């Protein structure tokens, strides 16, 4: 498991664990103020190399996740699936698990089926 | 204070050095007559003759006339500018050395003018940026233009209607508001300036071609008239009309530059004010549409709702509720309470879509899961993963009880407040709306005896951060306890009390939108019908 090496409360620090796996340790709250940064970091980490097969977000140090934060996780999941990259949330804490179960997104976010996003008419 | 360039020489030696000096030099004798002048001086001062009096330029003649302690002076010679420095000669008399300072002087004049312009533009920027009110921006523009650029000024703003707003600052500096009295195309160049694109330069137009409404009362004859477009942020901000009494064909080059800089500042301020006003109108309109309805008793069931928008977004928020009374195709009342992820206008737009779609789906309300599935399909988009969570409650009065079908879609389950003081969670859950390819939901069937309540709420209640240290979440346990204290109260009182307790918990802390709705089986009207077999107490 990768944990954030620095103490930046909102930082998501990338570290390439294997040849094809990108791990990001989430640290601090994921909310309206910080979700933009996470999206950016994920995008950068996935664009660093072309052969990424798996994206693993480590939630051990994750604080409060609000509705915008959940929306961001869903966005990352959707983008990863579209790019054919596996999506995993590791070390889901009780609060996050509760939120995911309440919103019925636990199964969705744990499965990384490569579904296409809906198309607009 | 005086020193001679040829201090140690004789008078003759000085004269020789003066003759070869690179500057014009005039030697004035003690008697005030010109003793000698070198070639450069005779070119510069053609009227000066040795032996005669120096008469021109007058400033030098005056200085030279003063024999005691001559000091440096300066002034114009023809169209040039010189300073004259005196050297008292040992033999008596004074040699005046003339130094051409035309360029220095014009630079100083220019510097002074530039300072004034900069000061004006700074003043304009400060005055213009002080307000996001369009009328006020127009006033400031007209006033500043009258002070610095013209004798009177008109500012005309574009408008979607045929009436163009106009602010006039007349020759006495008085401001008046009005609308353009005639069609804009009667003023040459005005239509183009108001259109803003393609950019047109300032135009000087024939003052006699100007319609009468253009000229302020008592202005007198218009000497010249210019129309300058006010460029905005990609949108036309309006036109500035300058009136001058003096006949001038056009601005000088510098005036032109300054007018352009001023117009750019005024235009930016006015278009910012316009955008702000438009945005305000949009959010006002949206707010009117999105504000939660006032609830009341519907078909013998009490409904009460309370909504406290987040301070961050003010007015339009992401929480909503609605109560739809039964209609032709749907026999039950449908209550909806929900929460859209995100903040501000984007959340408000999604909220509006969800409420409208749900309204259209009312005939499907007999099957909540189907209704949610249709709603999910309608809301799903590839643009974003913004979602909504909500609770549906189909409500029907059955004798003295109220029968509910309650479905939570990704939302905290409603609390059921029983007459005996217990508070239980409705047994329902489901997936959020708007992101997942498929949704699932489980509907709870709940029966409320008179005086019992089903309490719907958004996570703004349970996640309200406050308490003694200001960092503790209100949480479900506290909400349940608060609800238990309200058992038996009417719907409106319950909502008010929950809101009050939440507000006390929050103190002055930041909070998300907070929405609460109570659905209560009334006990009042059937008090006399107690037959001993029904549940609950019948006294308040």
Contacts between the chains, C-beta under 8 A, distances in Angstrom:
chain1	res1	chain2	res2	distance
A	32	B	342	7.4
A	32	B	343	6.1
A	66	B	463	7.7
A	66	B	512	7.6
A	67	B	318	7.8
A	67	B	339	6.8
A	67	B	340	7.9
A	67	B	341	3.7
A	67	B	342	7.2
A	67	B	387	7.6
A	67	B	389	7.6
A	67	B	459	7.6
A	68	B	341	5.5
A	68	B	342	5.5
A	68	B	343	7.6
A	70	B	341	6.8
A	70	B	387	7.6
A	71	B	341	4.5
A	71	B	342	6.9
A	71	B	384	7.6
A	71	B	385	5.1
A	71	B	386	5.5
A	71	B	387	6.0
A	71	B	435	7.7
A	72	B	385	7.6
A	74	B	385	4.0
A	74	B	387	7.0
A	74	B	435	5.0
A	75	B	384	7.1
A	75	B	385	4.2
A	78	B	385	6.0
A	78	B	435	7.7
A	101	B	429	7.9
A	102	B	410	6.6
A	102	B	411	7.5
A	102	B	412	6.6
A	102	B	429	7.3
A	103	B	387	7.8
A	103	B	389	6.1
A	103	B	410	3.8
A	103	B	411	8.0
A	103	B	431	6.8
A	103	B	432	4.4
A	104	B	409	7.7
A	104	B	410	5.4
A	104	B	429	6.9
A	104	B	430	5.8
A	104	B	431	2.9
A	104	B	432	6.1
A	104	B	436	7.4
A	104	B	439	7.3
A	104	B	440	6.5
A	105	B	410	7.4
A	105	B	431	6.8
A	105	B	432	6.5
A	105	B	435	7.8
A	105	B	436	7.0
A	108	B	431	7.7
A	108	B	436	5.3
A	115	B	437	5.9
A	117	B	382	4.4
A	118	B	380	4.3
A	118	B	381	6.4
A	118	B	382	5.6
A	118	B	437	7.4
A	119	B	382	6.1
A	120	B	381	5.8
A	120	B	382	5.8
A	120	B	383	7.4
